[in-house]
Amino acid sequence: MIMKTEKPSYLNLKKDEIKKRAEKLWNMMKQCQLCPRMCKTNRLAGKKGFCGTDDKLIISSYHQHFGEEKPLVGINGSGTIFFSNCSLKCIFCQNWEISHARSGIKKSIEDLSEMMITLQKAGSHNINLVTPTHYLPHILFALDIAIKKGLKIPIVYNTSGYELVEIIKQLDGIVDIYLPDFKYFDTKMAEKFSSDAKDYPEYAKNAILEMHRQVGVAITPNDGIMKRGLMIRHLVMPNNVSGSKEIIKWISENLPKNTYINIMSQYYPYYRAPEFAEISREIEMDEYYEVIEYAKKCGLTNVEIQGY
């Protein structure tokens, strides 16, 4: 049930509810199944899962970010926390130093809670968790502490879209803004360019539907600052590698026509992308605007169009 309130959902939860969910997820790291890789690694014993993470919390950076969607940035920025490592590992990742090379600094759960409070005190409009799933137990423990310190701004769950519905359900009533990618429609493309994740399209679809069930359509309020809702990102890639039209069609057929979707034009061949002919160049203007026109044809009315 979608609550008609601007107060973050987590402030409506029963006492210790977030801590209970954190404990449940923490225990899952004994045979880790937090993401669709389901590698069943005993991370609590110090072993690293597919994502490259054991039980230690590694954070790359945190700051007020002004490069996100306008309704998230507002005047004071989105309070962004970049977590190291990743379970998807796209070979064209623009943040490959973080996702592949594991750049970052070991932090405690208490440190993470203080980051949240610091970002709020700086005026950030939200706490934006980037690539968070493999650290979800740590995040919920930190959030529980931060709420007791006075945290009262929305949580943004900024994800690749490669998520288990069962895990997303653990965030019901905690996350107010979901910001998933929908990267591919073709299983073969996902397999080739995201480390054999041929099941990506199906997991992304199911996760996005659950996110929508929880928070509904993202409608920018009169003050211009997003408080709640689903905001989908789709990166247009060269040679239709991402299956943009198929993704647009799926959204138009399975979600409300006013679903917020940011159709992104900034693809660049980072990291290992130059090794593959299909994705070794930037996109062309015609490729991008063809997708925009198709979104209009499908009747989508809440589309963010980036300047090319």
KEFIVEX-423712 format. One line per 3 residues: number of its first residue (from 1); for each residue x, y, z of N, C-alpha, C. Coordinates in nm, 3 decimals. Layout:
BEGIN
NUM	X/Y/Z/X/Y/Z/X/Y/Z; ...
***
This chain:
BEGIN
1	0.085/-0.120/0.000/0.000/0.000/0.000/0.087/0.123/0.000; 0.064/0.218/-0.090/0.145/0.338/-0.103/0.093/0.444/-0.007; 0.179/0.493/0.081/0.138/0.590/0.182/0.140/0.731/0.125
4	0.038/0.809/0.155/0.027/0.945/0.109/0.095/1.038/0.210; 0.223/1.037/0.215/0.296/1.119/0.310/0.431/1.156/0.252; 0.482/1.273/0.295/0.613/1.314/0.251/0.720/1.274/0.353
7	0.675/1.220/0.466/0.770/1.171/0.565/0.828/1.039/0.515; 0.960/1.021/0.522/1.018/0.895/0.475/0.950/0.774/0.537; 0.932/0.672/0.457/0.859/0.552/0.502/0.920/0.490/0.626
10	1.052/0.492/0.636/1.116/0.421/0.747/1.079/0.480/0.883; 1.034/0.604/0.886/0.993/0.665/1.012/0.858/0.612/1.060; 0.790/0.537/0.975/0.660/0.479/1.012/0.673/0.334/1.059
13	0.791/0.278/1.052/0.809/0.138/1.090/0.812/0.120/1.241; 0.778/0.000/1.285/0.783/-0.032/1.427/0.928/-0.029/1.476; 0.944/-0.007/1.603/1.076/-0.004/1.665/1.150/-0.135/1.639
16	1.275/-0.125/1.600/1.365/-0.238/1.576/1.331/-0.320/1.451; 1.234/-0.275/1.370/1.199/-0.349/1.248/1.317/-0.352/1.151; 1.383/-0.239/1.133/1.497/-0.234/1.040/1.611/-0.321/1.091
19	1.635/-0.317/1.219/1.741/-0.400/1.279/1.712/-0.548/1.259; 1.585/-0.588/1.273/1.548/-0.728/1.254/1.574/-0.773/1.110; 1.539/-0.686/1.017/1.565/-0.720/0.876/1.715/-0.725/0.848
22	1.790/-0.635/0.910/1.936/-0.635/0.893/1.996/-0.766/0.943; 1.949/-0.813/1.057/2.000/-0.939/1.113/1.969/-1.057/1.022; 1.849/-1.057/0.965/1.810/-1.164/0.873/1.901/-1.165/0.751
25	1.927/-1.047/0.694/2.012/-1.038/0.576/2.157/-1.070/0.609; 2.201/-1.029/0.728/2.339/-1.058/0.770/2.362/-1.209/0.775; 2.266/-1.281/0.829/2.278/-1.427/0.838/2.281/-1.492/0.700
28	2.221/-1.425/0.601/2.223/-1.478/0.465/2.363/-1.479/0.406; 2.452/-1.400/0.461/2.590/-1.396/0.410/2.669/-1.521/0.446; 2.613/-1.607/0.530/2.681/-1.734/0.559/2.687/-1.821/0.435
31	2.583/-1.813/0.354/2.579/-1.875/0.220/2.514/-1.770/0.130; 2.592/-1.675/0.088/2.537/-1.551/0.035/2.444/-1.571/-0.085; 2.323/-1.517/-0.068/2.224/-1.518/-0.175/2.153/-1.382/-0.178
34	2.232/-1.276/-0.167/2.177/-1.142/-0.167/2.147/-1.092/-0.308; 2.211/-1.151/-0.409/2.190/-1.107/-0.546/2.164/-1.229/-0.635; 2.125/-1.208/-0.761/2.095/-1.321/-0.849/2.213/-1.415/-0.877
37	2.334/-1.374/-0.847/2.447/-1.466/-0.865/2.434/-1.585/-0.770; 2.377/-1.561/-0.652/2.355/-1.665/-0.551/2.477/-1.758/-0.539; 2.592/-1.697/-0.515/2.717/-1.774/-0.514/2.734/-1.861/-0.390
40	2.653/-1.834/-0.286/2.652/-1.914/-0.162/2.787/-1.917/-0.092; 2.863/-1.812/-0.112/2.991/-1.799/-0.043/2.969/-1.763/0.104; 3.051/-1.817/0.191/3.043/-1.782/0.333/3.122/-1.654/0.355
43	3.056/-1.544/0.332/3.122/-1.414/0.346/3.155/-1.383/0.492; 3.077/-1.438/0.583/3.103/-1.414/0.725/3.232/-1.482/0.772; 3.280/-1.578/0.693/3.407/-1.645/0.725/3.525/-1.576/0.656
46	3.498/-1.460/0.596/3.605/-1.385/0.531/3.628/-1.419/0.386; 3.543/-1.505/0.328/3.556/-1.540/0.187/3.482/-1.438/0.102; 3.535/-1.413/-0.017/3.477/-1.314/-0.107/3.382/-1.379/-0.207
49	3.263/-1.322/-0.220/3.165/-1.371/-0.314/3.196/-1.325/-0.456; 3.105/-1.354/-0.548/3.124/-1.312/-0.687/3.146/-1.162/-0.696; 3.081/-1.087/-0.609/3.091/-0.942/-0.611/3.228/-0.892/-0.567
52	3.309/-0.980/-0.508/3.441/-0.941/-0.461/3.442/-0.894/-0.317; 3.334/-0.923/-0.245/3.317/-0.869/-0.110/3.304/-0.979/-0.006; 3.371/-0.960/0.109/3.350/-1.050/0.222/3.254/-0.981/0.319
55	3.279/-0.985/0.447/3.188/-0.920/0.542/3.230/-0.778/0.576; 3.338/-0.730/0.517/3.388/-0.596/0.545/3.319/-0.494/0.454; 3.289/-0.379/0.510/3.224/-0.271/0.437/3.330/-0.182/0.372
58	3.326/-0.172/0.240/3.422/-0.090/0.166/3.345/0.020/0.092; 3.382/0.144/0.119/3.315/0.259/0.058/3.417/0.340/-0.022; 3.380/0.373/-0.143/3.468/0.450/-0.230/3.466/0.599/-0.194
61	3.346/0.655/-0.179/3.335/0.798/-0.149/3.193/0.831/-0.108; 3.176/0.948/-0.051/3.042/1.001/-0.024/3.047/1.153/-0.034; 2.945/1.211/-0.093/2.942/1.356/-0.112/2.806/1.400/-0.164
64	2.785/1.530/-0.168/2.666/1.586/-0.232/2.690/1.583/-0.382; 2.606/1.506/-0.450/2.626/1.481/-0.593/2.526/1.565/-0.673; 2.578/1.633/-0.777/2.494/1.721/-0.858/2.478/1.669/-1.001
67	2.521/1.545/-1.024/2.511/1.488/-1.158/2.398/1.388/-1.175; 2.312/1.377/-1.074/2.200/1.284/-1.083/2.079/1.353/-1.147; 1.967/1.284/-1.153/1.845/1.341/-1.209/1.805/1.467/-1.132
70	1.753/1.566/-1.202/1.719/1.695/-1.142/1.631/1.684/-1.019; 1.527/1.599/-1.021/1.441/1.590/-0.902/1.512/1.531/-0.780; 1.624/1.466/-0.799/1.703/1.414/-0.687/1.805/1.516/-0.638
73	1.855/1.597/-0.731/1.963/1.691/-0.700/1.912/1.818/-0.634; 1.802/1.875/-0.687/1.749/1.998/-0.632/1.854/2.108/-0.625; 1.857/2.178/-0.515/1.953/2.287/-0.494/2.078/2.238/-0.423
76	2.061/2.146/-0.328/2.172/2.107/-0.241/2.237/1.973/-0.276; 2.187/1.908/-0.379/2.249/1.784/-0.423/2.191/1.659/-0.358; 2.223/1.546/-0.418/2.183/1.416/-0.368/2.296/1.362/-0.281
79	2.263/1.319/-0.161/2.366/1.271/-0.068/2.411/1.131/-0.104; 2.508/1.124/-0.191/2.545/0.998/-0.256/2.658/0.926/-0.184; 2.638/0.795/-0.164/2.740/0.709/-0.105/2.772/0.601/-0.207
82	2.898/0.597/-0.253/2.941/0.500/-0.353/3.005/0.380/-0.284; 2.942/0.264/-0.299/2.994/0.141/-0.240/3.085/0.069/-0.340; 3.193/0.012/-0.290/3.288/-0.058/-0.375/3.238/-0.198/-0.410
85	3.288/-0.249/-0.523/3.253/-0.382/-0.575/3.112/-0.383/-0.637; 3.081/-0.492/-0.706/2.955/-0.499/-0.780/2.927/-0.644/-0.817; 2.801/-0.681/-0.822/2.766/-0.818/-0.858/2.738/-0.834/-1.007
88	2.727/-0.723/-1.082/2.697/-0.733/-1.225/2.824/-0.727/-1.310; 2.912/-0.634/-1.278/3.042/-0.622/-1.343/3.034/-0.607/-1.496; 2.971/-0.501/-1.539/2.964/-0.470/-1.683/3.103/-0.431/-1.732
91	3.139/-0.477/-1.850/3.273/-0.452/-1.900/3.291/-0.311/-1.955; 3.182/-0.232/-1.958/3.190/-0.093/-2.005/3.166/0.005/-1.891; 3.176/-0.040/-1.768/3.140/0.041/-1.652/3.225/0.168/-1.643
94	3.159/0.283/-1.628/3.231/0.409/-1.617/3.297/0.423/-1.479; 3.249/0.346/-1.382/3.309/0.346/-1.249/3.385/0.216/-1.223; 3.456/0.167/-1.325/3.518/0.036/-1.315/3.623/0.029/-1.203
97	3.685/0.144/-1.170/3.783/0.141/-1.061/3.717/0.098/-0.930; 3.588/0.133/-0.917/3.514/0.096/-0.797/3.455/-0.044/-0.809; 3.390/-0.071/-0.922/3.316/-0.196/-0.938/3.404/-0.316/-0.966
100	3.512/-0.297/-1.041/3.602/-0.408/-1.078/3.732/-0.407/-0.998; 3.793/-0.289/-0.986/3.924/-0.279/-0.920/3.913/-0.265/-0.769; 3.789/-0.255/-0.719/3.763/-0.258/-0.575/3.825/-0.141/-0.500
103	3.835/-0.027/-0.567/3.888/0.092/-0.502/3.797/0.135/-0.388; 3.853/0.166/-0.275/3.772/0.210/-0.162/3.846/0.193/-0.031; 3.780/0.236/0.076/3.838/0.232/0.210/3.745/0.155/0.304
106	3.804/0.072/0.387/3.725/-0.005/0.483/3.664/0.089/0.587; 3.534/0.073/0.608/3.462/0.156/0.704/3.377/0.068/0.795; 3.343/0.123/0.911/3.255/0.052/1.003/3.109/0.089/0.978
109	3.019/0.013/1.034/2.877/0.044/1.023/2.848/0.178/1.089; 2.915/0.205/1.200/2.900/0.335/1.267/2.947/0.449/1.175; 3.056/0.426/1.103/3.105/0.526/1.007/2.998/0.557/0.902
112	2.934/0.451/0.852/2.832/0.468/0.748/2.714/0.548/0.802; 2.675/0.523/0.924/2.564/0.599/0.983/2.601/0.746/0.995; 2.726/0.775/1.029/2.772/0.913/1.041/2.775/0.983/0.904
115	2.809/0.908/0.799/2.805/0.964/0.664/2.664/1.011/0.630; 2.565/0.929/0.663/2.426/0.964/0.636/2.388/1.094/0.707; 2.424/1.105/0.834/2.392/1.224/0.913/2.466/1.345/0.860
118	2.593/1.327/0.823/2.672/1.438/0.768/2.611/1.491/0.640; 2.568/1.401/0.553/2.506/1.442/0.426/2.374/1.514/0.450; 2.298/1.469/0.549/2.173/1.538/0.582/2.201/1.678/0.636
121	2.299/1.691/0.726/2.333/1.821/0.783/2.382/1.919/0.676; 2.444/1.864/0.570/2.493/1.949/0.460/2.379/1.999/0.371; 2.259/1.947/0.392/2.143/1.991/0.316/2.100/1.898/0.204
124	2.163/1.782/0.193/2.128/1.687/0.088/1.980/1.653/0.095; 1.918/1.634/-0.020/1.775/1.608/-0.025/1.741/1.462/0.000; 1.841/1.376/-0.006/1.818/1.233/0.011/1.950/1.163/0.040
127	1.942/1.037/0.078/2.060/0.952/0.090/2.057/0.855/-0.027; 2.153/0.866/-0.116/2.155/0.794/-0.243/2.259/0.682/-0.234; 2.209/0.559/-0.224/2.296/0.441/-0.207/2.328/0.382/-0.343
130	2.454/0.391/-0.386/2.492/0.349/-0.521/2.556/0.210/-0.518; 2.497/0.118/-0.593/2.538/-0.023/-0.599/2.542/-0.081/-0.457; 2.427/-0.087/-0.391/2.425/-0.119/-0.248/2.400/-0.264/-0.210
133	2.350/-0.348/-0.301/2.289/-0.474/-0.260/2.380/-0.567/-0.182; 2.506/-0.580/-0.223/2.596/-0.672/-0.155/2.634/-0.624/-0.014; 2.600/-0.498/0.017/2.623/-0.443/0.151/2.491/-0.415/0.222
136	2.383/-0.470/0.177/2.252/-0.438/0.232/2.242/-0.462/0.383; 2.297/-0.572/0.437/2.290/-0.589/0.583/2.360/-0.475/0.657; 2.478/-0.436/0.610/2.553/-0.326/0.673/2.472/-0.196/0.666
139	2.411/-0.173/0.549/2.336/-0.050/0.526/2.218/-0.040/0.622; 2.144/-0.149/0.639/2.028/-0.145/0.727/2.068/-0.128/0.874; 2.177/-0.190/0.914/2.226/-0.166/1.051/2.263/-0.018/1.069
142	2.331/0.039/0.969/2.371/0.180/0.975/2.250/0.272/0.973; 2.151/0.237/0.892/2.030/0.317/0.884/1.957/0.318/1.019; 1.952/0.205/1.083/1.888/0.196/1.215/1.955/0.292/1.313
145	2.087/0.297/1.309/2.163/0.387/1.398/2.138/0.533/1.359; 2.139/0.560/1.228/2.124/0.697/1.180/1.986/0.755/1.214; 1.884/0.672/1.207/1.749/0.718/1.240/1.744/0.762/1.386
148	1.811/0.688/1.472/1.815/0.725/1.614/1.893/0.854/1.636; 1.978/0.889/1.539/2.053/1.015/1.546/1.978/1.131/1.480; 1.861/1.100/1.422/1.781/1.207/1.364/1.770/1.208/1.213
151	1.808/1.100/1.145/1.793/1.096/0.999/1.646/1.104/0.961; 1.614/1.188/0.862/1.474/1.207/0.825/1.456/1.246/0.678; 1.551/1.207/0.593/1.538/1.232/0.449/1.525/1.098/0.376
154	1.465/1.099/0.256/1.437/0.973/0.185/1.563/0.894/0.147; 1.545/0.765/0.137/1.651/0.676/0.090/1.629/0.646/-0.058; 1.735/0.663/-0.137/1.733/0.629/-0.280/1.812/0.500/-0.298
157	1.749/0.400/-0.358/1.817/0.272/-0.383/1.859/0.271/-0.529; 1.986/0.301/-0.553/2.043/0.324/-0.685/2.114/0.196/-0.731; 2.050/0.121/-0.819/2.094/-0.015/-0.848/2.102/-0.045/-0.997
160	2.179/-0.147/-1.031/2.191/-0.192/-1.170/2.064/-0.256/-1.222; 1.972/-0.288/-1.132/1.850/-0.360/-1.171/1.863/-0.511/-1.159; 1.984/-0.557/-1.132/2.008/-0.701/-1.119/1.980/-0.740/-0.975
163	1.854/-0.766/-0.946/1.809/-0.782/-0.808/1.715/-0.901/-0.793; 1.715/-0.960/-0.675/1.621/-1.064/-0.639/1.497/-0.999/-0.577; 1.380/-1.039/-0.622/1.256/-0.985/-0.567/1.251/-1.007/-0.416
166	1.298/-1.123/-0.371/1.292/-1.155/-0.229/1.372/-1.055/-0.147; 1.482/-1.006/-0.202/1.564/-0.908/-0.131/1.500/-0.769/-0.138; 1.446/-0.733/-0.253/1.379/-0.604/-0.266/1.260/-0.596/-0.169
169	1.194/-0.707/-0.145/1.081/-0.707/-0.051/1.126/-0.673/0.091; 1.252/-0.700/0.123/1.305/-0.664/0.254/1.319/-0.512/0.271; 1.307/-0.440/0.161/1.320/-0.294/0.165/1.185/-0.224/0.165
172	1.078/-0.301/0.162/0.944/-0.243/0.162/0.923/-0.164/0.291; 0.885/-0.038/0.277/0.868/0.047/0.394/0.995/0.114/0.440; 1.107/0.087/0.372/1.236/0.150/0.406/1.278/0.246/0.296
175	1.275/0.198/0.173/1.316/0.280/0.057/1.195/0.356/0.003; 1.213/0.484/-0.023/1.107/0.565/-0.083/1.128/0.589/-0.232; 1.254/0.589/-0.275/1.284/0.615/-0.416/1.372/0.503/-0.469
178	1.320/0.430/-0.567/1.400/0.329/-0.635/1.452/0.387/-0.765; 1.582/0.366/-0.789/1.648/0.419/-0.908/1.723/0.305/-0.979; 1.649/0.212/-1.042/1.714/0.099/-1.109/1.750/0.130/-1.254
181	1.858/0.070/-1.300/1.884/0.063/-1.444/1.796/-0.046/-1.504; 1.765/-0.031/-1.631/1.715/-0.143/-1.710/1.809/-0.147/-1.829; 1.913/-0.231/-1.819/2.027/-0.224/-1.909/2.006/-0.297/-2.042
184	1.950/-0.417/-2.036/1.938/-0.500/-2.156/1.801/-0.566/-2.163; 1.761/-0.595/-2.285/1.642/-0.677/-2.306/1.680/-0.815/-2.359; 1.797/-0.823/-2.422/1.845/-0.945/-2.485/1.937/-1.021/-2.390
187	1.904/-1.145/-2.362/1.985/-1.225/-2.270/2.129/-1.243/-2.320; 2.145/-1.254/-2.452/2.279/-1.275/-2.508/2.368/-1.153/-2.487; 2.310/-1.034/-2.496/2.388/-0.912/-2.474/2.428/-0.900/-2.327
190	2.335/-0.934/-2.238/2.365/-0.931/-2.095/2.475/-1.031/-2.061; 2.468/-1.147/-2.123/2.568/-1.251/-2.100/2.706/-1.205/-2.147; 2.709/-1.141/-2.263/2.836/-1.102/-2.323/2.902/-0.984/-2.253
193	2.822/-0.886/-2.213/2.879/-0.761/-2.165/2.866/-0.739/-2.014; 2.801/-0.832/-1.945/2.789/-0.819/-1.799/2.823/-0.951/-1.729; 2.937/-1.003/-1.764/2.995/-1.117/-1.693/2.900/-1.236/-1.680
196	2.845/-1.279/-1.797/2.763/-1.399/-1.806/2.626/-1.387/-1.736; 2.578/-1.265/-1.717/2.449/-1.247/-1.650/2.335/-1.258/-1.751; 2.322/-1.373/-1.813/2.220/-1.391/-1.916/2.078/-1.385/-1.859
199	2.067/-1.399/-1.726/1.936/-1.391/-1.662/1.900/-1.247/-1.623; 1.984/-1.150/-1.658/1.960/-1.012/-1.620/1.821/-0.961/-1.660; 1.778/-0.975/-1.785/1.649/-0.917/-1.825/1.532/-0.963/-1.737
202	1.527/-1.091/-1.706/1.415/-1.143/-1.628/1.419/-1.091/-1.485; 1.539/-1.091/-1.425/1.549/-1.040/-1.289/1.518/-0.891/-1.283; 1.562/-0.816/-1.382/1.535/-0.673/-1.383/1.386/-0.644/-1.394
205	1.319/-0.715/-1.483/1.174/-0.696/-1.498/1.101/-0.721/-1.367; 1.129/-0.835/-1.305/1.059/-0.871/-1.182/1.089/-0.774/-1.069; 1.216/-0.732/-1.060/1.255/-0.637/-0.955/1.185/-0.503/-0.974
208	1.181/-0.455/-1.098/1.118/-0.326/-1.126/0.969/-0.330/-1.094; 0.903/-0.439/-1.125/0.761/-0.452/-1.092/0.739/-0.448/-0.941; 0.827/-0.513/-0.865/0.815/-0.510/-0.719/0.843/-0.370/-0.664
211	0.941/-0.303/-0.722/0.971/-0.166/-0.679/0.850/-0.075/-0.701; 0.787/-0.091/-0.817/0.668/-0.011/-0.846/0.555/-0.043/-0.748; 0.539/-0.170/-0.717/0.435/-0.209/-0.621/0.453/-0.137/-0.488
214	0.578/-0.123/-0.448/0.607/-0.062/-0.318/0.589/0.090/-0.317; 0.640/0.158/-0.419/0.647/0.305/-0.411/0.566/0.379/-0.517; 0.520/0.308/-0.620/0.437/0.371/-0.721/0.513/0.461/-0.817
217	0.438/0.543/-0.889/0.495/0.632/-0.991/0.565/0.751/-0.925; 0.680/0.787/-0.978/0.754/0.904/-0.929/0.702/1.029/-0.997; 0.634/1.111/-0.921/0.583/1.238/-0.970/0.654/1.350/-0.896
220	0.720/1.439/-0.968/0.794/1.547/-0.905/0.697/1.646/-0.840; 0.711/1.670/-0.709/0.623/1.765/-0.640/0.646/1.909/-0.687; 0.565/2.000/-0.638/0.575/2.140/-0.677/0.709/2.202/-0.639
223	0.771/2.151/-0.532/0.901/2.207/-0.492/1.016/2.153/-0.574; 0.986/2.059/-0.667/1.088/2.008/-0.757/1.174/1.897/-0.700; 1.152/1.857/-0.575/1.235/1.756/-0.508/1.157/1.626/-0.495
226	1.207/1.520/-0.555/1.140/1.390/-0.551/1.140/1.334/-0.409; 1.024/1.289/-0.367/1.010/1.232/-0.233/0.987/1.081/-0.236; 0.927/1.034/-0.346/0.888/0.893/-0.349/0.859/0.849/-0.492
229	0.887/0.722/-0.521/0.848/0.667/-0.650/0.960/0.593/-0.720; 0.924/0.533/-0.832/1.016/0.455/-0.915/1.069/0.542/-1.029; 1.201/0.549/-1.040/1.267/0.625/-1.146/1.359/0.529/-1.221
232	1.324/0.495/-1.343/1.401/0.398/-1.421/1.503/0.470/-1.508; 1.623/0.415/-1.513/1.726/0.464/-1.603/1.748/0.363/-1.716; 1.762/0.415/-1.837/1.800/0.328/-1.948/1.907/0.397/-2.030
235	2.022/0.330/-2.044/2.134/0.382/-2.121/2.128/0.329/-2.264; 2.112/0.420/-2.359/2.112/0.380/-2.500/2.255/0.347/-2.540; 2.275/0.229/-2.599/2.408/0.184/-2.637/2.418/0.172/-2.789
238	2.539/0.176/-2.842/2.555/0.166/-2.988/2.507/0.032/-3.042; 2.463/0.035/-3.166/2.422/-0.086/-3.237/2.309/-0.162/-3.166; 2.228/-0.088/-3.093/2.111/-0.144/-3.024/2.146/-0.261/-2.931
241	2.264/-0.257/-2.874/2.307/-0.362/-2.783/2.212/-0.372/-2.663; 2.160/-0.259/-2.618/2.074/-0.260/-2.499/1.929/-0.296/-2.529; 1.890/-0.304/-2.656/1.752/-0.338/-2.689/1.655/-0.230/-2.643
244	1.688/-0.106/-2.673/1.615/0.009/-2.618/1.466/0.006/-2.649; 1.429/-0.020/-2.773/1.287/-0.017/-2.808/1.209/-0.127/-2.736; 1.269/-0.243/-2.723/1.202/-0.352/-2.653/1.180/-0.317/-2.506
247	1.278/-0.250/-2.447/1.265/-0.207/-2.307/1.156/-0.102/-2.293; 1.156/-0.005/-2.383/1.053/0.099/-2.381/0.914/0.036/-2.396; 0.902/-0.058/-2.489/0.773/-0.124/-2.510/0.729/-0.198/-2.385
250	0.822/-0.269/-2.322/0.789/-0.345/-2.201/0.741/-0.251/-2.091; 0.808/-0.141/-2.072/0.767/-0.044/-1.970/0.628/0.008/-1.999; 0.603/0.042/-2.125/0.472/0.098/-2.162/0.359/-0.003/-2.146
253	0.390/-0.131/-2.155/0.288/-0.234/-2.145/0.269/-0.289/-2.003; 0.369/-0.269/-1.917/0.364/-0.330/-1.785/0.360/-0.231/-1.669; 0.380/-0.105/-1.698/0.379/-0.001/-1.596/0.293/0.115/-1.645
256	0.252/0.205/-1.556/0.172/0.320/-1.600/0.247/0.404/-1.704; 0.172/0.469/-1.790/0.232/0.549/-1.897/0.312/0.667/-1.843; 0.282/0.709/-1.720/0.357/0.821/-1.664/0.472/0.776/-1.574
259	0.515/0.652/-1.591/0.635/0.604/-1.521/0.754/0.690/-1.559; 0.830/0.731/-1.459/0.948/0.814/-1.483/1.059/0.729/-1.545; 1.107/0.770/-1.661/1.220/0.701/-1.724/1.319/0.803/-1.778
262	1.442/0.788/-1.737/1.551/0.872/-1.785/1.621/0.795/-1.898; 1.602/0.841/-2.020/1.668/0.778/-2.136/1.801/0.849/-2.156; 1.910/0.779/-2.126/2.042/0.841/-2.116/2.121/0.830/-2.246
265	2.193/0.936/-2.276/2.267/0.945/-2.403/2.418/0.942/-2.386; 2.467/0.927/-2.261/2.609/0.951/-2.237/2.698/0.828/-2.249; 2.651/0.723/-2.317/2.737/0.605/-2.327/2.874/0.641/-2.384
268	2.977/0.584/-2.321/3.116/0.602/-2.367/3.188/0.468/-2.345; 3.273/0.429/-2.436/3.340/0.298/-2.423/3.450/0.295/-2.317; 3.407/0.287/-2.191/3.502/0.279/-2.080/3.555/0.137/-2.063
271	3.658/0.127/-1.981/3.715/0.002/-1.935/3.748/-0.091/-2.052; 3.685/-0.206/-2.065/3.719/-0.303/-2.170/3.634/-0.290/-2.295; 3.545/-0.192/-2.300/3.455/-0.177/-2.414/3.527/-0.167/-2.549
274	3.643/-0.101/-2.558/3.711/-0.093/-2.688/3.751/-0.229/-2.747; 3.747/-0.334/-2.665/3.782/-0.467/-2.715/3.669/-0.530/-2.797; 3.550/-0.470/-2.793/3.433/-0.529/-2.858/3.376/-0.430/-2.960
277	3.372/-0.472/-3.084/3.333/-0.383/-3.193/3.195/-0.320/-3.172; 3.101/-0.398/-3.120/2.964/-0.347/-3.106/2.953/-0.228/-3.012; 3.041/-0.220/-2.913/3.028/-0.115/-2.812/3.153/-0.028/-2.801
280	3.236/-0.028/-2.904/3.364/0.042/-2.900/3.356/0.189/-2.940; 3.235/0.240/-2.957/3.218/0.381/-2.995/3.105/0.444/-2.915; 3.098/0.577/-2.918/2.985/0.646/-2.858/2.862/0.628/-2.948
283	2.745/0.658/-2.893/2.624/0.646/-2.975/2.613/0.767/-3.068; 2.538/0.749/-3.175/2.515/0.857/-3.271/2.382/0.926/-3.238; 2.370/1.049/-3.282/2.251/1.128/-3.253/2.123/1.057/-3.298
286	2.128/0.998/-3.417/2.010/0.931/-3.471/1.970/0.812/-3.385; 2.067/0.741/-3.330/2.036/0.625/-3.245/1.959/0.669/-3.121; 2.002/0.780/-3.064/1.937/0.828/-2.942/1.796/0.879/-2.969
289	1.782/0.965/-3.068/1.652/1.025/-3.093/1.550/0.926/-3.149; 1.597/0.819/-3.208/1.505/0.713/-3.252/1.436/0.650/-3.131; 1.512/0.635/-3.022/1.456/0.579/-2.899/1.358/0.678/-2.837
292	1.393/0.805/-2.837/1.305/0.907/-2.781/1.172/0.910/-2.856; 1.178/0.907/-2.987/1.056/0.909/-3.067/0.972/0.784/-3.042; 1.037/0.673/-3.021/0.964/0.549/-2.995/0.894/0.556/-2.859
295	0.959/0.618/-2.761/0.897/0.634/-2.629/0.771/0.719/-2.641; 0.776/0.822/-2.722/0.658/0.906/-2.744/0.548/0.825/-2.813; 0.588/0.745/-2.910/0.492/0.662/-2.983/0.423/0.563/-2.890
298	0.497/0.515/-2.791/0.440/0.419/-2.696/0.354/0.486/-2.590; 0.350/0.618/-2.593/0.263/0.691/-2.502/0.323/0.724/-2.367; 0.455/0.707/-2.350/0.518/0.741/-2.223/0.522/0.893/-2.208
301	0.482/0.941/-2.092/0.464/1.086/-2.074/0.556/1.149/-1.971; 0.639/1.067/-1.906/0.726/1.119/-1.799/0.871/1.080/-1.830; 0.917/1.125/-1.946/1.050/1.086/-1.996/1.149/1.201/-1.982
304	1.263/1.171/-1.921/1.371/1.269/-1.915/1.458/1.251/-2.039; 1.472/1.357/-2.116/1.550/1.353/-2.240/1.678/1.431/-2.218; 1.791/1.367/-2.241/1.919/1.434/-2.223/1.965/1.501/-2.352
307	2.027/1.615/-2.336/2.083/1.683/-2.451/2.194/1.599/-2.510; 2.200/1.594/-2.641/2.303/1.512/-2.706/2.421/1.601/-2.742
***
